[in-house]
Amino acid sequence: MVEPMNQSSVFQQPDRQRVDEQIATSIADAILDGVFPPGSTLPPERELAEQLGVNRTSLRQGLARLQQVGLIEVRHGSGSVVRDPQGLTHPAVVEALVRKLGPDFLVELLEIRAALGPLIGRLAAERHTPDDAEALRASLAVVAEADTTAGRQAADLAFFHVVIHGTRNRALGLLYRWVEHGFGGREHELTAAYDNAVAVVADLRAITDAVLARDADKAAAAVEAYLRASALRMVAAYESRDQRG
């Protein structure tokens, strides 16, 4: 059995708010740091609870979260065995990797997002229905009318859900949402990417016009161009946040 690395002081004390989530995050970070390599076992519950400064009930709830996402496997007689994070695709693991690896992994995630762009645009142009067209116009109007950067960001996310719905490809929708999960509820750290209202609205209008015209080539190019441009802005916003922090 693989022995874990030195575990003293490897955990951050969890906040009392949503303790089980904080416990899961702290242990997941230790796993991603290599403190507990794949195949190693976590310390006994009593020891873990003492290191984290929590009671064993909360600890078990946190461990249950880790088991649910597949970072650990509970084996009878062996305890909690660490699994290889690189082999997992659960959204919570993707989010943990972004949190831990920072801009480098975010760039890789956004590369996937941009690569989906041509397919999204092409299929939306070819397959959208009249209801989709109405929804797309309405969602563009919401983006244009947003009077705050955060509001524009939320409207942009909603706009792309409409576009993807118009592709009539459920697998594509699942893939795109998988990438979105990488942001892990911390979209606010990327909000500065939406500061330039003119650029955002202009690019989304180009997508809308191409899709509604059923011009598959132009729609494919427009979606890809926007996703690549917004990716650059997101990474810049993320790095700027790190520098301020």
Backbone as a ProteinNet text record, in pm:
[ID]
protein_1_A
[PRIMARY]
MVEPMNQSSVFQQPDRQRVDEQIATSIADAILDGVFPPGSTLPPERELAEQLGVNRTSLRQGLARLQQVGLIEVRHGSGSVVRDPQGLTHPAVVEALVRKLGPDFLVELLEIRAALGPLIGRLAAERHTPDDAEALRASLAVVAEADTTAGRQAADLAFFHVVIHGTRNRALGLLYRWVEHGFGGREHELTAAYDNAVAVVADLRAITDAVLARDADKAAAAVEAYLRASALRMVAAYESRDQRG
[TERTIARY]
84.7	0	87.8	48.2	127.3	109.9	218.6	212.3	194.9	109.8	94.3	217.1	231.7	340.7	313	408.1	392.8	265.6	181.6	49.7	39	146.5	132.3	104.7	0.2	-35.4	-61.1	-120.9	-148.2	-286.2	-369.8	-505.7	-524.5	-611.5	-654.5	-775.9	-781.5	-896	-1021.8	-1126.2	-1246.8	-1326.1	-1395.3	-1486.4	-1606	-1678.1	-1792.7	-1914.5	-1911.6	-2021.5	-2003.3	-2106	-2100.4	-1974.6	-1965.1	-1844.8	-1810.1	-1912.1	-1882.2	-1818.4	-1862.7	-1803.1	-1659.2	-1637.6	-1502.7	-1408.3	-1458.8	-1377.5	-1340.7	-1440.7	-1415.8	-1314.8	-1327.5	-1235.2	-1093.8	-1078.9	-946.8	-877.1	-952.2	-892	-865	-956.9	-935.6	-810	-788.7	-667.8	-542	-547.2	-432	-405.3	-511.6	-496.6	-434.6	-485.9	-434.2	-290.7	-252.6	-114.3	-18.5	-73.7	10.7	42.3	-18.1	3.5	-45.2	-156.7	-210.8	-214.1	-111.9	-105.8	-208.7	-241.1	-334.4	-290.9	-386.8	-357.1	-326.9	-297.2	-272	-404.2	-398	-518.7	-513.2	-630	-638.6	-617.6	-573.8	-559.4	-692.8	-690.1	-814.9	-902.2	-1031.8	-1126.5	-1090.7	-1053.9	-1023.7	-907.2	-804.5	-687.4	-722.9	-800.7	-842.3	-924.1	-1017.7	-1103.1	-1020	-919.4	-832.8	-752.9	-698.1	-619	-702.9	-827.5	-915.2	-988.6	-989	-1057.8	-1208.1	-1259.2	-1403.1	-1446.5	-1577.9	-1626.6	-1636.6	-1651.3	-1646.6	-1771.5	-1882.2	-2004.1	-1983.5	-1930	-1902.9	-1798.4	-1697.9	-1593.8	-1652.6	-1739.1	-1798.9	-1882	-1948.3	-2024.7	-1931.7	-1816.8	-1719.1	-1660.3	-1631.1	-1577.5	-1680.1	-1806.8	-1912.2	-1914.7	-1889	-1882.3	-1767.1	-1653.3	-1536.9	-1562.5	-1632.6	-1665.4	-1763.6	-1856.8	-1956.5	-1892.8	-1792.4	-1728.2	-1619.7	-1586	-1491.4	-1346.6	-1320.3	-1181.3	-1129.8	-1221.6	-1181.1	-1275.5	-1228.5	-1310.3	-1300.5	-1415	-1417.3	-1416.4	-1311.9	-1296.9	-1303.8	-1385.1	-1400.8	-1266.6	-1224.7	-1099.5	-977.7	-993.6	-878.6	-894.1	-1015.6	-1038.9	-1066.8	-1037.3	-1063.9	-940.3	-950.7	-838.6	-849.5	-740.5	-738	-734.6	-818.7	-819.6	-741.1	-708.8	-629.8	-718.3	-694.2	-778.3	-775.4	-662.9	-651.8	-746.4	-793.4	-882.8	-1029.1	-1059.8	-1197.1	-1248.2	-1376.8	-1435.4	-1554.8	-1579.2	-1691.3	-1669.6	-1776.6	-1760.5	-1690.9	-1716.9	-1653.1	-1502.1	-1456.9	-1312.7	-1253.6	-1325.7	-1279.5	-1265.6	-1366.7	-1362.1	-1244.4	-1218.7	-1106.5	-973.8	-962.9	-839.3	-818.6	-925.5	-912.9	-869.5	-930.3	-895.6	-749.8	-703.2	-569.3	-462	-488.3	-385.8	-390.8	-501.9	-509.2	-514.1	-451.7	-465.2	-425.9	-324.6	-281.3	-393	-458.5	-566.9	-689.2	-711.7	-822.7	-805.6	-682.8	-655.8	-690.8	-651.3	-679.6	-830.4	-901.5	-1046.4	-1111.9	-1063.9	-1120.4	-1085.1	-973.4	-939.6	-1044.2	-1087.6	-1193	-1321.2	-1353.3	-1474.9	-1473.7	-1359.8	-1350.1	-1357.6	-1299.9	-1301.2	-1442.3	-1531.2	-1670.4	-1745.6	-1687.8	-1755.2	-1805.1	-1719	-1765.7	-1884	-1879.6	-1990.4	-2117.5	-2104.1	-2221.3	-2285.6	-2204.2	-2257.6	-2320.1	-2250.5	-2299.5	-2433.3	-2440.7	-2563.7	-2679.4	-2650.2	-2756.2	-2813.4	-2725.9	-2771.3	-2856.2	-2818.8	-2887.7	-3016.6	-3024.8	-3132.7	-3229.9	-3201.9	-3287.2	-3429.9	-3523.5	-3665.7	-3708.2	-3828.7	-3878.4	-3880.7	-3912.7	-3911.6	-3769.7	-3673.7	-3533.9	-3492.6	-3536.3	-3500.7	-3554.4	-3678	-3738.1	-3662.7	-3627.8	-3553.7	-3415.3	-3352.7	-3219.5	-3223.5	-3322.4	-3336.7	-3359.7	-3445	-3475.7	-3352.8	-3273.9	-3156	-3049.6	-3038	-2945	-2988.3	-3118.3	-3169.3	-3136.1	-3142.6	-3109.7	-2963	-2876.2	-2733.4	-2714.7	-2778.3	-2762.1	-2815.1	-2917.7	-2981.2	-2916	-2826.8	-2762.6	-2684.3	-2706.9	-2641.4	-2528	-2494.9	-2380	-2297.2	-2170.6	-2084.4	-2130.9	-2168.2	-2215.7	-2344.6	-2432.1	-2556.3	-2529.6	-2430.9	-2392.2	-2335.2	-2256.6	-2198	-2307.9	-2402.7	-2512.1	-2594.7	-2617.5	-2695	-2620	-2487.6	-2405.2	-2418.2	-2410.6	-2424.7	-2561.4	-2665.2	-2800	-2811.7	-2746.7	-2747	-2692.9	-2581	-2520.7	-2602.9	-2675.4	-2765.6	-2873.2	-2919.7	-3020.1	-2960.5	-2840.6	-2775	-2757.3	-2707.8	-2680.7	-2810.6	-2914.7	-3044	-3086.8	-3056	-3092.8	-3017	-2909.1	-2834.2	-2907.3	-3000.9	-3073.8	-2978.5	-2865.4	-2767.3	-2746	-2807.1	-2802	-2661.7	-2588.6	-2452	-2364.5	-2382.9	-2307.3	-2340.7	-2467	-2507	-2441.8	-2433	-2368.3	-2220.3	-2152.7	-2010.7	-1986.5	-2070.1	-2052	-2075.4	-2176.1	-2202.4	-2089.3	-2029.3	-1914.5	-1802.2	-1776.7	-1673.6	-1713.6	-1840.8	-1888.3	-1867.3	-1882.6	-1866.3	-1725.2	-1631.8	-1495.3	-1482.7	-1579.3	-1576	-1619.5	-1687	-1713.9	-1787	-1878.8	-1951.7	-1870.4	-1751.3	-1668.1	-1662.9	-1775.4	-1779.9	-1747.1	-1770.7	-1743.9	-1596.1	-1509.5	-1367	-1333	-1428.2	-1407	-1492.8	-1564.1	-1659.8	-1595.8	-1471.3	-1404.8	-1392.2	-1407.3	-1401.6	-1518.1	-1619	-1738.5	-1748.6	-1637.2	-1637.7	-1672.2	-1620.2	-1638.8	-1772.7	-1875	-2010	-2022.6	-1956.7	-1967.9	-1915.9	-1799.8	-1741.1	-1826.5	-1873.8	-1955.4	-2083	-2154.6	-2282.4	-2261.1	-2156.9	-2130.4	-2102.9	-2024.7	-1990.9	-2113.4	-2193.6	-2312.4	-2417.2	-2420.1	-2511.6	-2467.1	-2334.8	-2283.7	-2323.2	-2315.9	-2358.1	-2506.6	-2586	-2730.9	-2768.3	-2709.5	-2742.1	-2707.5	-2592.1	-2550.2	-2639.8	-2674.2	-2761.4	-2898.5	-2955.9	-3090.2	-3092.8	-2980.1	-2971	-2945.6	-2928	-2895.2	-2767.2	-2676.3	-2544.5	-2450.7	-2440.2	-2366.3	-2218.6	-2156.5	-2013.8	-1987.2	-2070	-2050.6	-2081.4	-2183.2	-2217.5	-2105.6	-2049.5	-1939.1	-1821	-1787.1	-1673.7	-1702	-1825.4	-1860.9	-1856.5	-1908.7	-1907.5	-1764.6	-1685.7	-1547.9	-1469.8	-1485.8	-1412.9	-1450.1	-1579.6	-1620.8	-1568.4	-1575.7	-1529.9	-1379.9	-1304.2	-1159.3	-1128.6	-1198.4	-1175.5	-1215.8	-1330.1	-1375	-1283.1	-1223.7	-1129.8	-1008.5	-956.4	-841.6	-877.1	-998	-1040.8	-1060	-1111	-1131.1	-998.7	-902.4	-772.3	-707.6	-719.4	-664.2	-731.3	-863.6	-936.8	-893.9	-875.6	-836.1	-696.3	-604.3	-467.1	-460.9	-541.8	-546.3	-597	-696.6	-749.3	-639.6	-561.8	-453.6	-349.5	-319	-217.8	-268.2	-396.4	-452.8	-457.2	-484.1	-492.2	-358
-120.5	0	124.9	225.6	347.5	428	472.5	551.1	698.3	770.7	914.1	991.3	1109.7	1196.9	1253.1	1325.5	1385.6	1468.6	1441.5	1504.3	1616.9	1647.7	1747.8	1884.1	1949.1	2085	2095.8	1992.9	2000.8	2057.8	2069.5	2114.6	2258	2330.3	2460.2	2438.4	2510	2497.1	2544	2461.2	2501.2	2606.4	2691.9	2787.4	2711.5	2777.3	2710	2712.7	2796.5	2800	2687.3	2602.9	2490.5	2407.2	2358.1	2290.1	2169.3	2090.6	1969.9	2003.8	2113.8	2156.1	2202.7	2273.8	2321.8	2204.9	2105.4	1986.4	1916.5	1897.5	1830.9	1909.5	2042.6	2126.6	2114.7	2117.4	2110.2	1978.7	1868.8	1738.3	1724	1774.7	1767.6	1844	1960.2	2037.4	1958.5	1889.5	1809.5	1696.4	1637.1	1530.6	1585.6	1701.6	1761.6	1810.5	1843	1883.9	1764.5	1643.2	1524.8	1478.4	1542.6	1498.7	1355.2	1324.6	1189.1	1138.8	1069	1022.4	913.3	890	783	649	580.2	451.3	459.6	579.9	594.9	602	587.6	597.2	724.7	783.5	899.7	854.9	945.9	911.3	866.4	796	754.8	876	853.1	962.3	1048	984	1060.9	1156.2	1108	1191.5	1303.5	1270.7	1372.8	1481.3	1439.9	1536.9	1630.2	1576.3	1659.4	1758.2	1711.2	1799.8	1913.3	1881.4	1981	2065.4	2019.8	2093.3	2085.8	1968.2	1950.5	1824.8	1808.3	1685.3	1575.8	1452.9	1340.2	1330.9	1385.3	1386.2	1473.2	1594.7	1683.8	1623.2	1559.5	1496.7	1390.8	1308.1	1202.6	1260.6	1372.7	1437.8	1489.3	1544.8	1591.5	1477	1366.5	1249.2	1192	1200.5	1151.3	1232.5	1363.1	1447	1403	1375.2	1331.8	1197.1	1110.3	980.8	998	1091.4	1115	1162.3	1249.1	1299.7	1205.4	1103.3	1003.7	1027.8	1120.9	1145.9	1041.1	979.3	871.6	753.5	638.8	517.5	454.6	431.8	373.5	221.3	159.1	13.6	-46	-148.2	-214	-271.3	-231.8	-280.4	-202	-110	-31.9	117.6	163.2	306.2	377.2	506.1	590.2	591.9	529.7	517.4	626.7	696.7	807.9	754.5	811.3	776.5	880.7	850.2	940.1	1052.1	1178.1	1288.7	1304.4	1269	1287.8	1196.9	1091	999.1	1030.5	1142.1	1175	1292.1	1291.9	1399.2	1464	1432.3	1494.4	1645.1	1725.6	1871.3	1926.2	1865.2	1914	1895.2	1789.4	1767.8	1869.5	1897.9	1999.9	2134	2168.5	2295.1	2297.7	2184.2	2177.3	2197	2143.5	2159.9	2305.6	2374.9	2517.3	2594.5	2562.9	2632.2	2609.5	2486.8	2451.2	2491.7	2469.1	2491.4	2632.4	2703.5	2843.6	2867.4	2977.6	3021.6	2916.2	2835.4	2736.8	2638.8	2585.8	2491.3	2563.4	2687.6	2765.1	2784.8	2811.9	2828.1	2699.7	2585.2	2457.5	2434.3	2469.7	2454	2544	2666.7	2761.1	2725.2	2655.1	2606	2505.3	2419.8	2324.3	2398.8	2497.4	2577.6	2642.7	2701.9	2767.5	2666.9	2549	2446.3	2397.5	2406.9	2368.9	2474.6	2594.8	2705.9	2680.9	2633.2	2611.4	2515.1	2407.6	2311.3	2373.9	2451.3	2518.2	2610.8	2696.6	2791.9	2724.1	2623.9	2556	2486.6	2409.6	2336.2	2429.6	2535.9	2631.9	2696	2730.4	2791.3	2694.6	2569.6	2469.7	2418.2	2417.2	2343.3	2426.9	2556.4	2632.5	2642.9	2651.6	2663.2	2809.5	2842.7	2978.9	3020.3	2927	2958.8	2989.4	2912.6	2939.4	3077.9	3113.9	3243.6	3357.1	3341.6	3443.3	3452	3336.6	3334.1	3396	3373.9	3428.6	3580.6	3632.9	3779.3	3838.1	3772.3	3821.7	3817.5	3711.1	3699.9	3801.5	3832.1	3936.5	4072	4096.7	4223.6	4238.1	4128.4	4133.3	4170	4112.9	4147.7	4296.1	4344.6	4484.6	4580.8	4538.9	4627	4618.2	4523.7	4508.1	4634.4	4686.5	4812.3	4791.6	4664.3	4635.1	4525.2	4520.3	4417.1	4278.9	4262.4	4132.5	4092.5	4188.5	4160.5	4118	4181.7	4146.4	4004.9	3971.2	3837.9	3731.1	3753	3657.4	3645.3	3758.1	3756.6	3683.7	3697.6	3626.6	3475.4	3428.4	3285.7	3235.5	3313.6	3275.8	3274	3369.5	3375.5	3245.8	3197.3	3076.7	2951.8	2951.9	2839.6	2834	2950.5	2957	2908.2	2954.9	2912.8	2761.6	2707.7	2564	2483.6	2535.1	2466.4	2455.7	2558.5	2558.9	2458.6	2401.4	2301.2	2168.1	2147.5	2021.3	1903.5	1931	1826.6	1822.3	1724.7	1718.1	1686.7	1604.8	1572.9	1697.3	1781.5	1906.3	1995.9	1999.5	2078.2	2028.8	1896.8	1840.3	1873.8	1865.9	1899.5	2044.7	2134.4	2276.6	2304.3	2239.5	2260	2203	2093.1	2036.4	2139.3	2208.5	2312.6	2425.9	2465.4	2572.8	2539.2	2412.4	2371.8	2399.8	2410.9	2441.7	2575.7	2664.1	2793.4	2781.8	2672.5	2637.2	2741.5	2815.1	2915.7	3040.2	3050.9	3168.9	3256.2	3262.4	3345.3	3491.4	3530.3	3668.9	3703.4	3601.7	3627.9	3658.7	3634	3657	3771	3838.5	3940.3	4052.1	4085.7	4194.7	4167.1	4041.8	4007.9	4068.5	4116.6	4170.5	4322.6	4385.4	4530.5	4605.9	4557.1	4625.9	4586.3	4662.6	4629.8	4633.7	4729.4	4744.1	4620.1	4570.5	4452.8	4329	4310.5	4192.2	4192	4302.8	4309.3	4294.3	4357.6	4348.9	4204.9	4134.3	3996	3904.3	3924.7	3841	3873.3	3998.1	4034	3966.7	3959.3	3891.3	3743.6	3682.1	3542.5	3530	3617.2	3612.7	3628.9	3727.7	3753.3	3632.7	3572.1	3457.9	3336.9	3311.5	3198.4	3217.3	3335.6	3361.1	3360.1	3394.4	3389.7	3248.3	3155.6	3015.3	3004.7	3094	3091.3	3012.1	2882.2	2793.5	2829.8	2863.2	2896.8	3023.1	3124.6	3251	3234.5	3156.3	3133.8	3057.2	2957.2	2880.5	2971.8	3057.9	3148.5	3251.4	3300.5	3404.2	3350.7	3230.6	3173.5	3143.3	3083.9	3053.1	3180.4	3283.6	3408.6	3470.5	3467.9	3527.4	3448.8	3315.6	3234.7	3248.8	3262.6	3282.5	3420.7	3522.1	3657.8	3667.9	3608.2	3615.3	3533.7	3426	3346.3	3429.6	3506.2	3592.1	3692.9	3748.6	3846.1	3779.6	3656	3584.2	3553.4	3506.3	3475.4	3601.3	3711.4	3838.1	3880.9	3862.4	3897.5	3809	3679.6	3584.2	3616.5	3644.6	3676.8	3808	3904.9	4032.7	4017.1	3929	3901.2	3840.3	3746.7	3684	3786.3	3880	3981.5	4074.1	4105.9	4191.7	4119.9	3983.6	3905.6	3886.9
0	0	0	-79.7	-87.4	39.5	96.9	219.2	186.1	256.7	232.6	276.8	219.3	259.5	398.4	452.1	584.9	591.2	691.1	694.8	797.1	870	975	915.1	966	924.3	775.1	713.4	569.8	541.2	645	624.3	672.6	603.1	652.2	740.8	852.3	941	868.4	861.8	789.8	864.6	789.2	850.3	905.4	994.6	1054.2	961.6	860.5	765.6	663.5	646.2	553.2	579.3	699.9	745.8	659.5	620.7	543.6	409.2	346.1	219	240.2	349.9	379.4	407.4	476.4	504.3	373.8	288.4	160.3	77.2	77.4	2	55.2	188.4	249.3	216.9	227.9	198.7	49.5	-34.4	-179.4	-219.3	-157.3	-186.3	-149.1	-34.6	7.3	-91.9	-143.5	-242.5	-370.3	-415.8	-539.5	-521.8	-398.6	-370.5	-365.6	-366.6	-361.4	-221	-120.1	17.8	34.5	-29.2	-28.6	-172.9	-217	-356.1	-383.6	-510.6	-544.8	-485.3	-424.4	-362.8	-215.2	-164.3	-21	54.3	184.8	266.1	349	369.3	456.9	601.6	688.7	830.6	889.2	1002.1	1068.7	1100.3	1113.6	1133.9	1254.9	1364.3	1485	1459.2	1391.1	1362.5	1265.6	1162.1	1066.2	1134.2	1219	1288.4	1375.8	1442.4	1526.8	1442.1	1329.5	1243.3	1185.7	1153.5	1093.6	1196.6	1321.1	1426.2	1414.7	1373.9	1357.1	1431.3	1446	1507.7	1401.3	1446.5	1354.2	1266.9	1316.1	1233.5	1110	1131.3	1018.9	926.3	986.3	905.2	813.4	866.7	785.1	670.7	698.4	591.7	482.1	524.2	425.9	345.9	412.8	343.4	245.7	284	194.7	65.3	76.6	-43.4	-133.6	-73	-151	-217.6	-146.9	-206.7	-321.9	-305.5	-409.2	-539.7	-529.7	-651.1	-701.7	-623.1	-669.9	-634	-542.1	-502.4	-403.5	-329.9	-239.6	-258.1	-217.7	-219.1	-81.1	-19	114	99.8	151.1	142.9	282.8	296.6	427.1	472.2	590.5	644.7	602.1	505.4	458.4	482	508.9	528.8	397.9	395.9	278.4	189.1	73	-19.4	-125.6	-151.6	-247.4	-389.6	-474.5	-615.9	-694.8	-818.9	-902.3	-956.3	-915.3	-962.4	-1114.4	-1178.1	-1322.4	-1399.3	-1334.1	-1402.1	-1380.4	-1314.5	-1280	-1362.7	-1390.2	-1470.6	-1401	-1275.2	-1204.2	-1199.6	-1220.6	-1220.2	-1096.5	-980.3	-857.6	-862.6	-929.2	-942.3	-1038.8	-1146.7	-1241.8	-1171.1	-1090.5	-1016.1	-920.8	-855.4	-761.1	-833.2	-953.9	-1030.3	-1068.9	-1108.7	-1141	-1017.8	-903.5	-779.6	-743.2	-765.7	-720.3	-820.2	-948.8	-1050.6	-1109.5	-1088.2	-1126.8	-1277	-1322.9	-1461.8	-1565.1	-1537.2	-1636.7	-1670.8	-1568.3	-1595	-1649.8	-1605.6	-1658.9	-1809	-1853.2	-1995.5	-2070.7	-2015.8	-2081	-2091	-1985.1	-1983.1	-2087.9	-2096.7	-2192.4	-2335.9	-2355.7	-2489.7	-2537.1	-2445.8	-2480.6	-2514.4	-2432.4	-2454	-2592	-2629.1	-2759.2	-2873.6	-2851.9	-2956.5	-2986.4	-2886.7	-2909.2	-2990	-2998.1	-3062.3	-3203.2	-3294.5	-3432	-3440.8	-3361.2	-3363.5	-3309.1	-3200.7	-3143.5	-3246	-3308.2	-3404.4	-3525.3	-3578.1	-3698.2	-3673.4	-3565.4	-3537.8	-3502.2	-3428.8	-3394.6	-3520	-3614.7	-3739	-3820.7	-3818.8	-3901.8	-3839.1	-3704.6	-3639.6	-3557	-3538.5	-3447.3	-3501.1	-3408.6	-3440.8	-3428.9	-3474.8	-3455.8	-3307.1	-3218.7	-3075.5	-3028.9	-3079.7	-3045.6	-3092.8	-3213.5	-3269.3	-3182.3	-3137.4	-3049.7	-2917.9	-2862	-2735.5	-2751.3	-2867.5	-2890.7	-2899.7	-2970.1	-2977.9	-2838.9	-2761.9	-2627.8	-2538.1	-2547.3	-2461.2	-2500.2	-2629.4	-2673.2	-2617.5	-2617.3	-2564.4	-2416.8	-2342.1	-2199.7	-2180.6	-2263.9	-2255.8	-2283.8	-2390.4	-2431.2	-2325.6	-2253	-2153.9	-2016.1	-1995.9	-1865.2	-1830.3	-1710.5	-1672.6	-1572.5	-1544	-1459.3	-1525.7	-1489.1	-1545.3	-1503.3	-1377	-1329.3	-1399.9	-1422.5	-1494.8	-1637.4	-1700.2	-1837.5	-1842	-1741.7	-1735.3	-1724.2	-1633.1	-1615.7	-1743.2	-1809.9	-1933.7	-2044.6	-2045.8	-2144.6	-2124.9	-2000.7	-1972.7	-2018.5	-1991.7	-2033.3	-2185.4	-2252.1	-2398.3	-2457.6	-2402.7	-2458.3	-2428.2	-2318.9	-2293.5	-2401.7	-2444.3	-2551.1	-2683	-2714.7	-2838.9	-2841.1	-2731.1	-2725.4	-2730.7	-2668.5	-2677.4	-2823.3	-2900.5	-3041.8	-3126.2	-3074.4	-3149.5	-3154.3	-3059.9	-3047.9	-3027.7	-2962.5	-2934.9	-2784.6	-2719.7	-2573.8	-2522.7	-2596.8	-2554.8	-2556.6	-2656.8	-2664.4	-2546.2	-2510.5	-2393.9	-2266.5	-2251.3	-2132.9	-2130.2	-2243.9	-2250.6	-2212.5	-2264.4	-2235.7	-2087.8	-2031.1	-1888	-1803.8	-1849.6	-1778.9	-1769.5	-1880.3	-1880.2	-1786.7	-1791.5	-1704.3	-1557.4	-1521.9	-1382.2	-1332	-1423.8	-1383.6	-1312.9	-1338.5	-1271.4	-1126.7	-1093.8	-955	-873.6	-936.3	-861	-830.7	-892.1	-867.4	-992.6	-1064.9	-1183.7	-1152.8	-1024.1	-986.6	-1002.7	-1001.7	-1019.3	-1165	-1253.8	-1397.1	-1449.3	-1361.4	-1403.9	-1484.4	-1453	-1524.9	-1674	-1713.5	-1855.7	-1932.7	-1860.7	-1925.2	-1908.7	-1873.1	-1854.4	-1982.8	-2095	-2223.4	-2283.8	-2250.7	-2295.6	-2447.3	-2510.1	-2656.1	-2727.4	-2683.4	-2747.5	-2725.7	-2602.8	-2572.5	-2655.8	-2655.9	-2727.7	-2878.3	-2931.1	-3074.4	-3117.5	-3038.3	-3073	-3061.5	-2958.7	-2943.5	-3050.1	-3094.3	-3203.9	-3334.3	-3355.7	-3475.6	-3474.8	-3357.2	-3345	-3375.1	-3315	-3333.7	-3480.1	-3545.7	-3686.4	-3773.8	-3749.6	-3831.1	-3807.7	-3681.5	-3650.6	-3713	-3695.1	-3747.4	-3899.6	-3963.4	-4109.2	-4160.1	-4067.3	-4098.4	-4181.9	-4154.1	-4218.7	-4127.8	-4152.6	-4062.8	-4053.8	-4165.9	-4164.3	-4083.5	-4107.1	-4035.6	-3886.4	-3853.9	-3713.7	-3642.7	-3710.8	-3652.2	-3621.4	-3716	-3697.6	-3588.8	-3583.6	-3486.1	-3343.5	-3322.4	-3187.5	-3143.2	-3232.2	-3196	-3163.8	-3246.6	-3225.1	-3091	-3058	-2931.6	-2812.3	-2819.8	-2706.9	-2685.7	-2794.1	-2779.4	-2722	-2769.9	-2718.5	-2571.5	-2536	-2397.3	-2306.6	-2360.7	-2281.5	-2242.9	-2336.7	-2306.4	-2197.8	-2205.4	-2104.8	-1968.8	-1969.2	-1843.1	-1773.8	-1851.2	-1792.6	-1737.3	-1810.2	-1762.6	-1632.1	-1624.2	-1502.4	-1386.5	-1411.9	-1308.6	-1256.6	-1348.5	-1306.8	-1231.7	-1274	-1205.6	-1063.4	-1045.3	-912	-824	-880.8	-803.8	-760.8	-849	-817.8	-708	-711	-606.2	-473.4	-482.5	-358.9	-295.4
[MASK]
+++++++++++++++++++++++++++++++++++++++++++++++++++++++++++++++++++++++++++++++++++++++++++++++++++++++++++++++++++++++++++++++++++++++++++++++++++++++++++++++++++++++++++++++++++++++++++++++++++++++++++++++++++++++++++++++++++++++++++++++++++++

